[in-house]
Amino acid sequence: MSEFKIINDGYYYIDAGAYFGITPKAIWQRYFNDNNNRIRLGLNILYFKNNNYNFLIDSGIGNKFDEKICENF
């Protein structure tokens, strides 16, 4: 028997204009917006288990951000 789960490891924020590209702001701002025009995205990890193995699949976000990037994200 196999089992899959999604584990949430928190959230990060990114500039919504950069994320949605050419999509007009009027379309996304009422759903995905904070006071700084950022959207919240989940840091999710895939967990897989079967009779013989357990796997965590995490692509990571990194840890080499300067102060400006930390403020924006």
Backbone hydrogen bonds, N-H to C=O, Kabsch-Sander energy under -0.5 kcal/mol:
donor,donor_aa,acceptor,acceptor_aa,energy
3,E,49,K,-2.8
5,K,47,Y,-2.5
7,I,5,K,-0.5
7,I,45,I,-3.2
9,D,43,L,-3.6
12,Y,41,L,-2.4
13,Y,73,F,-2.1
14,I,39,I,-1.9
16,A,37,N,-2.7
17,G,37,N,-0.5
19,Y,15,D,-1.9
20,F,16,A,-2.9
21,G,17,G,-0.9
23,T,20,F,-1.7
27,I,24,P,-1.5
28,W,24,P,-1.1
29,Q,25,K,-2.7
31,Y,28,W,-1.1
32,F,28,W,-3.0
33,N,31,Y,-0.5
37,N,34,D,-1.7
39,I,14,I,-2.5
41,L,12,Y,-3.2
43,L,10,G,-2.7
44,N,42,G,-0.9
45,I,7,I,-2.9
46,L,57,I,-2.1
47,Y,5,K,-3.2
47,Y,45,I,-0.5
48,F,55,F,-2.6
49,K,3,E,-2.6
50,N,53,Y,-2.5
55,F,48,F,-3.1
57,I,46,L,-3.0
58,D,56,L,-0.6
70,C,66,D,-2.1
71,E,67,E,-2.0
72,N,68,K,-2.0
73,F,69,I,-2.5
